[in-house]
Every structure is written in structure tokens, then in C-alpha cells.
Amino acid sequence: MAQEAKRAKAIRIEGNCDERGTTEFNLALGDARARSAATYLERLGVRKNRISTSAMAANDPGPGP
């Protein structure tokens, strides 16, 4: 995975949560999860400017089919 991540032009990381907790709490948790994954990739050598993060709550639609 690390080698693939280094070759990717752009990487989007989405932090997800389930329906437990408030939407505000879950968005903050999802953001923290996504930033943690981004930091890990940066430590593996992926350039920060190629990584974007976002948070998703349980009521946000997931990826399409």
C-alpha cells in the first residue's frame, strides 16, 4: 500500500462513523480518523499536498454503486 500511495497523484481519505453519538461528535471523530490516516501516509513519504481529508457522519450518503 505504501508504494501505491507514493505513486498516486491524489489521495482522498474519508473518516466515517456510525449512528451513535451526535452528528457534531461524529464529524469531529471522523475528521480525527482521517487526519490520523493522512499523518501515517505522510510518515511513509507521501507528500502532504497530495492528501485531502474529510469527515462523514452516519447520515451522509456513502459512495455510489
VOKEVEX-733227 format. One record per residue: residue number from 1; residue in one letter; x, y, z of N, C-alpha, C in turn. Coordinates in Angstrom, 1 decimal, m for minus. Layout:
<nodes>
<node resi="NUM" resn="A" n_xx="X" n_yy="Y" n_zz="Z" ca_xx="X" ca_yy="Y" ca_zz="Z" c_xx="X" c_yy="Y" c_zz="Z"/>
...
</nodes>
This chain:
<nodes>
<node resi="1" resn="M" n_xx="0.8" n_yy="m1.2" n_zz="0.0" ca_xx="0.0" ca_yy="0.0" ca_zz="0.0" c_xx="0.9" c_yy="1.3" c_zz="0.0"/>
<node resi="2" resn="A" n_xx="1.9" n_yy="1.3" n_zz="0.7" ca_xx="2.7" ca_yy="2.5" ca_zz="0.8" c_xx="3.3" c_yy="2.9" c_zz="m0.5"/>
<node resi="3" resn="Q" n_xx="3.8" n_yy="1.9" n_zz="m1.3" ca_xx="4.3" ca_yy="2.2" ca_zz="m2.6" c_xx="3.2" c_yy="2.7" c_zz="m3.5"/>
<node resi="4" resn="E" n_xx="2.1" n_yy="2.1" n_zz="m3.5" ca_xx="0.9" ca_yy="2.6" ca_zz="m4.3" c_xx="0.6" c_yy="4.1" c_zz="m3.9"/>
<node resi="5" resn="A" n_xx="0.5" n_yy="4.3" n_zz="m2.6" ca_xx="0.2" ca_yy="5.7" ca_zz="m2.1" c_xx="1.3" c_yy="6.7" c_zz="m2.6"/>
<node resi="6" resn="K" n_xx="2.5" n_yy="6.3" n_zz="m2.6" ca_xx="3.6" ca_yy="7.2" ca_zz="m3.0" c_xx="3.4" c_yy="7.6" c_zz="m4.5"/>
<node resi="7" resn="R" n_xx="2.9" n_yy="6.6" n_zz="m5.3" ca_xx="2.8" ca_yy="6.9" ca_zz="m6.8" c_xx="1.5" c_yy="7.6" c_zz="m7.1"/>
<node resi="8" resn="A" n_xx="0.5" n_yy="7.6" n_zz="m6.2" ca_xx="m0.8" ca_yy="8.2" ca_zz="m6.5" c_xx="m0.7" c_yy="9.7" c_zz="m6.7"/>
<node resi="9" resn="K" n_xx="m1.4" n_yy="10.3" n_zz="m7.7" ca_xx="m1.4" ca_yy="11.7" ca_zz="m7.9" c_xx="m2.2" c_yy="12.4" c_zz="m6.8"/>
<node resi="10" resn="A" n_xx="m3.3" n_yy="11.8" n_zz="m6.3" ca_xx="m4.1" ca_yy="12.4" ca_zz="m5.2" c_xx="m4.7" c_yy="11.3" c_zz="m4.4"/>
<node resi="11" resn="I" n_xx="m4.8" n_yy="11.5" n_zz="m3.1" ca_xx="m5.4" ca_yy="10.6" ca_zz="m2.2" c_xx="m6.4" c_yy="11.3" c_zz="m1.4"/>
<node resi="12" resn="R" n_xx="m7.6" n_yy="10.7" n_zz="m1.4" ca_xx="m8.7" ca_yy="11.3" ca_zz="m0.6" c_xx="m9.0" c_yy="10.3" c_zz="0.5"/>
<node resi="13" resn="I" n_xx="m9.0" n_yy="10.8" n_zz="1.8" ca_xx="m9.3" ca_yy="9.9" ca_zz="2.9" c_xx="m10.5" c_yy="10.5" c_zz="3.6"/>
<node resi="14" resn="E" n_xx="m11.5" n_yy="9.6" n_zz="3.8" ca_xx="m12.8" ca_yy="9.9" ca_zz="4.4" c_xx="m12.9" c_yy="9.2" c_zz="5.8"/>
<node resi="15" resn="G" n_xx="m13.0" n_yy="10.0" n_zz="6.8" ca_xx="m13.2" ca_yy="9.4" ca_zz="8.2" c_xx="m14.7" c_yy="9.2" c_zz="8.4"/>
<node resi="16" resn="N" n_xx="m15.1" n_yy="7.9" n_zz="8.6" ca_xx="m16.5" ca_yy="7.6" ca_zz="8.8" c_xx="m16.9" c_yy="7.2" c_zz="10.2"/>
<node resi="17" resn="C" n_xx="m18.1" n_yy="7.3" n_zz="10.6" ca_xx="m18.7" ca_yy="7.0" ca_zz="11.9" c_xx="m20.0" c_yy="6.3" c_zz="11.7"/>
<node resi="18" resn="D" n_xx="m20.5" n_yy="5.6" n_zz="12.8" ca_xx="m21.8" ca_yy="5.1" ca_zz="12.7" c_xx="m22.8" c_yy="6.1" c_zz="13.3"/>
<node resi="19" resn="E" n_xx="m24.0" n_yy="5.6" n_zz="13.6" ca_xx="m25.1" ca_yy="6.5" ca_zz="14.0" c_xx="m25.1" c_yy="6.8" c_zz="15.5"/>
<node resi="20" resn="R" n_xx="m24.2" n_yy="6.2" n_zz="16.2" ca_xx="m24.1" ca_yy="6.5" ca_zz="17.7" c_xx="m23.5" c_yy="7.9" c_zz="17.9"/>
<node resi="21" resn="G" n_xx="m24.0" n_yy="8.6" n_zz="18.8" ca_xx="m23.4" ca_yy="9.9" ca_zz="19.1" c_xx="m24.1" c_yy="11.0" c_zz="18.3"/>
<node resi="22" resn="T" n_xx="m23.8" n_yy="12.3" n_zz="18.6" ca_xx="m24.4" ca_yy="13.4" ca_zz="17.8" c_xx="m23.6" c_yy="13.5" c_zz="16.5"/>
<node resi="23" resn="T" n_xx="m24.3" n_yy="14.2" n_zz="15.6" ca_xx="m23.6" ca_yy="14.4" ca_zz="14.3" c_xx="m22.4" c_yy="15.2" c_zz="14.5"/>
<node resi="24" resn="E" n_xx="m22.4" n_yy="16.2" n_zz="15.4" ca_xx="m21.2" ca_yy="17.1" ca_zz="15.6" c_xx="m20.1" c_yy="16.2" c_zz="16.2"/>
<node resi="25" resn="F" n_xx="m20.4" n_yy="15.4" n_zz="17.1" ca_xx="m19.3" ca_yy="14.5" ca_zz="17.7" c_xx="m18.8" c_yy="13.6" c_zz="16.6"/>
<node resi="26" resn="N" n_xx="m19.7" n_yy="13.0" n_zz="15.8" ca_xx="m19.2" ca_yy="12.0" ca_zz="14.8" c_xx="m18.4" c_yy="12.7" c_zz="13.7"/>
<node resi="27" resn="L" n_xx="m18.7" n_yy="13.9" n_zz="13.3" ca_xx="m17.9" ca_yy="14.6" ca_zz="12.3" c_xx="m16.5" c_yy="14.9" c_zz="12.9"/>
<node resi="28" resn="A" n_xx="m16.5" n_yy="15.3" n_zz="14.1" ca_xx="m15.2" ca_yy="15.5" ca_zz="14.7" c_xx="m14.3" c_yy="14.2" c_zz="14.8"/>
<node resi="29" resn="L" n_xx="m15.0" n_yy="13.1" n_zz="15.2" ca_xx="m14.3" ca_yy="11.8" ca_zz="15.2" c_xx="m13.9" c_yy="11.4" c_zz="13.9"/>
<node resi="30" resn="G" n_xx="m14.7" n_yy="11.5" n_zz="12.9" ca_xx="m14.4" ca_yy="11.2" ca_zz="11.5" c_xx="m13.2" c_yy="12.0" c_zz="11.0"/>
<node resi="31" resn="D" n_xx="m13.2" n_yy="13.3" n_zz="11.3" ca_xx="m12.1" ca_yy="14.2" ca_zz="10.9" c_xx="m10.8" c_yy="13.7" c_zz="11.6"/>
<node resi="32" resn="A" n_xx="m10.8" n_yy="13.4" n_zz="12.9" ca_xx="m9.6" ca_yy="12.9" ca_zz="13.6" c_xx="m9.1" c_yy="11.6" c_zz="13.0"/>
<node resi="33" resn="R" n_xx="m10.0" n_yy="10.7" n_zz="12.6" ca_xx="m9.6" ca_yy="9.5" ca_zz="12.0" c_xx="m8.9" c_yy="9.7" c_zz="10.6"/>
<node resi="34" resn="A" n_xx="m9.5" n_yy="10.6" n_zz="9.8" ca_xx="m9.0" ca_yy="10.9" ca_zz="8.5" c_xx="m7.6" c_yy="11.5" c_zz="8.7"/>
<node resi="35" resn="R" n_xx="m7.5" n_yy="12.5" n_zz="9.6" ca_xx="m6.2" ca_yy="13.2" ca_zz="9.8" c_xx="m5.1" c_yy="12.2" c_zz="10.3"/>
<node resi="36" resn="S" n_xx="m5.5" n_yy="11.2" n_zz="11.1" ca_xx="m4.6" ca_yy="10.2" ca_zz="11.6" c_xx="m4.1" c_yy="9.4" c_zz="10.5"/>
<node resi="37" resn="A" n_xx="m4.9" n_yy="9.0" n_zz="9.6" ca_xx="m4.5" ca_yy="8.2" ca_zz="8.4" c_xx="m3.6" c_yy="9.0" c_zz="7.5"/>
<node resi="38" resn="A" n_xx="m3.9" n_yy="10.3" n_zz="7.3" ca_xx="m3.1" ca_yy="11.2" ca_zz="6.5" c_xx="m1.7" c_yy="11.3" c_zz="7.1"/>
<node resi="39" resn="T" n_xx="m1.6" n_yy="11.5" n_zz="8.4" ca_xx="m0.3" ca_yy="11.6" ca_zz="9.1" c_xx="0.5" c_yy="10.3" c_zz="8.9"/>
<node resi="40" resn="Y" n_xx="m0.1" n_yy="9.2" n_zz="9.0" ca_xx="0.5" ca_yy="7.9" ca_zz="8.7" c_xx="1.1" c_yy="7.9" c_zz="7.3"/>
<node resi="41" resn="L" n_xx="0.4" n_yy="8.2" n_zz="6.3" ca_xx="0.9" ca_yy="8.2" ca_zz="5.0" c_xx="2.0" c_yy="9.2" c_zz="4.8"/>
<node resi="42" resn="E" n_xx="1.9" n_yy="10.4" n_zz="5.4" ca_xx="3.0" ca_yy="11.4" ca_zz="5.3" c_xx="4.3" c_yy="10.8" c_zz="5.9"/>
<node resi="43" resn="R" n_xx="4.2" n_yy="10.1" n_zz="7.0" ca_xx="5.3" ca_yy="9.4" ca_zz="7.6" c_xx="5.9" c_yy="8.4" c_zz="6.7"/>
<node resi="44" resn="L" n_xx="5.1" n_yy="7.8" n_zz="5.8" ca_xx="5.6" ca_yy="6.8" ca_zz="4.9" c_xx="6.3" c_yy="7.5" c_zz="3.6"/>
<node resi="45" resn="G" n_xx="6.1" n_yy="8.8" n_zz="3.6" ca_xx="6.8" ca_yy="9.5" ca_zz="2.5" c_xx="5.8" c_yy="10.1" c_zz="1.4"/>
<node resi="46" resn="V" n_xx="4.5" n_yy="10.0" n_zz="1.6" ca_xx="3.6" ca_yy="10.6" ca_zz="0.7" c_xx="3.5" c_yy="12.1" c_zz="1.0"/>
<node resi="47" resn="R" n_xx="3.7" n_yy="12.9" n_zz="m0.1" ca_xx="3.7" ca_yy="14.4" ca_zz="0.1" c_xx="2.3" c_yy="14.9" c_zz="0.6"/>
<node resi="48" resn="K" n_xx="2.3" n_yy="15.8" n_zz="1.6" ca_xx="1.1" ca_yy="16.3" ca_zz="2.2" c_xx="0.2" c_yy="17.0" c_zz="1.2"/>
<node resi="49" resn="N" n_xx="0.7" n_yy="17.6" n_zz="0.2" ca_xx="m0.1" ca_yy="18.4" ca_zz="m0.7" c_xx="m0.9" c_yy="17.4" c_zz="m1.7"/>
<node resi="50" resn="R" n_xx="m0.7" n_yy="16.1" n_zz="m1.6" ca_xx="m1.4" ca_yy="15.2" ca_zz="m2.4" c_xx="m2.5" c_yy="14.5" c_zz="m1.6"/>
<node resi="51" resn="I" n_xx="m2.6" n_yy="14.8" n_zz="m0.4" ca_xx="m3.6" ca_yy="14.1" ca_zz="0.5" c_xx="m4.7" c_yy="15.1" c_zz="0.9"/>
<node resi="52" resn="S" n_xx="m6.0" n_yy="14.7" n_zz="0.7" ca_xx="m7.1" ca_yy="15.5" ca_zz="1.2" c_xx="m7.9" c_yy="14.6" c_zz="2.2"/>
<node resi="53" resn="T" n_xx="m8.5" n_yy="15.3" n_zz="3.2" ca_xx="m9.3" ca_yy="14.5" ca_zz="4.2" c_xx="m10.7" c_yy="15.2" c_zz="4.3"/>
<node resi="54" resn="S" n_xx="m11.6" n_yy="14.3" n_zz="4.7" ca_xx="m13.0" ca_yy="14.8" ca_zz="5.0" c_xx="m13.6" c_yy="13.9" c_zz="6.0"/>
<node resi="55" resn="A" n_xx="m14.6" n_yy="14.3" n_zz="6.7" ca_xx="m15.3" ca_yy="13.5" ca_zz="7.7" c_xx="m16.8" c_yy="13.3" c_zz="7.2"/>
<node resi="56" resn="M" n_xx="m17.2" n_yy="12.1" n_zz="7.5" ca_xx="m18.6" ca_yy="11.7" ca_zz="7.1" c_xx="m19.3" c_yy="11.2" c_zz="8.3"/>
<node resi="57" resn="A" n_xx="m20.6" n_yy="11.7" n_zz="8.5" ca_xx="m21.4" ca_yy="11.2" ca_zz="9.6" c_xx="m22.3" c_yy="10.1" c_zz="9.1"/>
<node resi="58" resn="A" n_xx="m23.0" n_yy="9.4" n_zz="10.0" ca_xx="m23.9" ca_yy="8.3" ca_zz="9.6" c_xx="m24.9" c_yy="8.7" c_zz="8.6"/>
<node resi="59" resn="N" n_xx="m25.4" n_yy="10.0" n_zz="8.6" ca_xx="m26.5" ca_yy="10.4" ca_zz="7.7" c_xx="m25.9" c_yy="10.9" c_zz="6.4"/>
<node resi="60" resn="D" n_xx="m24.6" n_yy="10.9" n_zz="6.2" ca_xx="m24.1" ca_yy="11.3" ca_zz="4.9" c_xx="m24.1" c_yy="10.1" c_zz="4.0"/>
<node resi="61" resn="P" n_xx="m24.4" n_yy="10.4" n_zz="2.7" ca_xx="m24.5" ca_yy="9.3" ca_zz="1.8" c_xx="m23.1" c_yy="8.7" c_zz="1.5"/>
<node resi="62" resn="G" n_xx="m23.0" n_yy="7.5" n_zz="1.4" ca_xx="m21.8" ca_yy="6.8" ca_zz="1.0" c_xx="m21.5" c_yy="6.9" c_zz="m0.4"/>
<node resi="63" resn="P" n_xx="m20.4" n_yy="6.2" n_zz="m0.9" ca_xx="m20.2" ca_yy="6.2" ca_zz="m2.3" c_xx="m21.2" c_yy="5.5" c_zz="m3.1"/>
<node resi="64" resn="G" n_xx="m21.5" n_yy="5.9" n_zz="m4.3" ca_xx="m22.5" ca_yy="5.2" ca_zz="m5.1" c_xx="m22.0" c_yy="3.8" c_zz="m5.5"/>
<node resi="65" resn="P" n_xx="m23.0" n_yy="3.1" n_zz="m6.2" ca_xx="m22.7" ca_yy="1.8" ca_zz="m6.6" c_xx="m21.6" c_yy="1.7" c_zz="m7.7"/>
</nodes>
